Amino acid sequence: MTMKKDEAKGRVEEATGALTDDDELKREGKADQAAGEAKEFVEDVAEKAEEIVDKAADAVHKDD
């Protein structure tokens, strides 16, 4: 499941839990949202790290 799907699923679960007064479903929804947000954060960090590595590699090859 992708990051956005996790977050969307979590929002739906949380809302359904709130409507049905199901605390467990609300908690699951919040957990799914947090998981999606964490995956998104990790992906962002990985992209930034890749950019830094690419810039460093370009700088090394430029000096050759």
ZILIN-V122375 format. One record per backbone hydrogen bond with DSSP energy under -1.0 kcal/mol. CO is the residue of the C=O (numbers start at 1). NH is the residue of the N-H. If there is no record, write none. Layout:
CO,NH
CO,NH
//
This chain:
2,6
3,7
4,8
5,9
6,10
7,11
8,12
9,13
10,14
11,15
12,16
13,17
14,18
15,19
16,20
17,22
22,26
23,27
24,28
25,29
26,30
27,31
28,32
29,33
30,34
31,35
32,36
33,37
34,38
35,39
36,40
37,41
38,42
39,43
40,44
41,45
42,46
43,47
44,48
45,49
46,50
47,51
48,52
49,53
50,54
51,55
52,56
53,57
54,58
55,59
56,60
57,61
58,62
59,63
//
